[in-house]
Amino acid sequence: MTKRPAPRRHLPTSPFKAPADPVLKQFTLGDRVSHDQHGLGKVIAVEASGEAMLVDFGSQQTRIVSPYYGMHKL
């Protein structure tokens, strides 16, 4: 079995609901965050475009790019 190359599009005549768009997470400077892989940290820089931010996890500083999967605001 192989994976589909792209998700199917929603037809307007379908009796099923259209898939919901994912909610984009917003973080600001100084927010405390929890990351599934890196642990607890603090946002120390946010790019003007909002596409990435720099997070201090204590032992390392990591640049995290949008859509910020696995990261949650505390």
C-alpha angles and dihedrals in degrees: 000000000000132000121251114256093226137009116265117258120244115250117220091226093055116117089216126086119259114253112265120245113247115257112246112232118232122209128179134199112288097020116145110230141184120216123195093225105028102034127218120001149149128242107242101170137018123196116237091239091054092230095117144008139196116240126193110217095178099250094045144011114231133190108226118196129210135297084044098214112194095017124114133181115241 
